[in-house]
Amino acid sequence: MNELQPECRDRLYAACARAVTEASPERESLFLARLALLLFEQVGDEDRCRKAIADALQGLPVPSLSAVHTIAPLSTRPEEH
């Protein structure tokens, strides 16, 4: 298996994060699925790809409240009665 050097991994992570932002929240999942499929084609080994999927799910962090953009500030929420 070819492992990336840390600085290369950082550059690719940043490029991927920019692409996710460019894809927009509405198309983010589609972009990531398409990217994964294209990379799976490059790997060419179903077992390794399935292992990568499982590894990606392991220890997946829960977003912090500061990262959630769908929660409106209290001052803009409709009053509850």
N, C-alpha and C positions, 0 to 999 in steps of 0.2 A: 504494500500500500504506500502511495506517495503522500507524505505529510507536508503541509505547508509550513514555511518558516513563519514565526510570529508576526513579523512586519508585513509579510504578504497577506497573512490571514486578516490582519487589521485593515489593510487597504481594501481587501475584498468585502469585508464586513461593512465598511463605510460605503463602498459603492453599492452594495445590496440595499443598505438602509436608505440611501438616496433614491434608488430605483423604486423601492416600496412607497416612499413619499410621493414620487412622481406618478406612480400608478393610481394614487388616491385611495382613500379608505373603501370606496365602493368596489374597487377592482383589486385590492391588496391580496385577497385570498386567491383570486384567479392568477395573478402575477406569480405568487409564490408556488402555486401548483404547477404552472407552466415552466417556471425556472427549474423546479425539482425534476420534472419529466425530462427536460433537455439535459440536465446533469446526469440523470439515470441512464440516458442513452449513451453518454460519454463513458460512464462506468461499465456498462454492458454486462452486469452481473446482478441478477434479480436478488439473490441472497444478500449480497453486500448492500444493495439499495434498501431492502427490507430492514436490515440491521441498522442502517443509518436513520430510517424513519423511527424505529424503536428507540435508538440512542437520543434522537432529537426530543422525543417526548419525555425521556427520563430527566427528572430534575428541572423541568420547564418552570421558570419562575412565574409567580402570580404577579400581574402588573400592580404597581402601587396606585393609590388613589390619585396621586399627582399625574400619573400617566394616562388616566382615563379621561378622554375628551368628551364623552357623551353625557356626563353629569353636569347639569346646569348649575351655576352658582345659586345659592339660596335666594339671593336678591332678585333673580329672574324667574324663579319657579312660581307657578300660580298658587294662590292662597288655598290652603286646604280648609274645608268646612266640615 
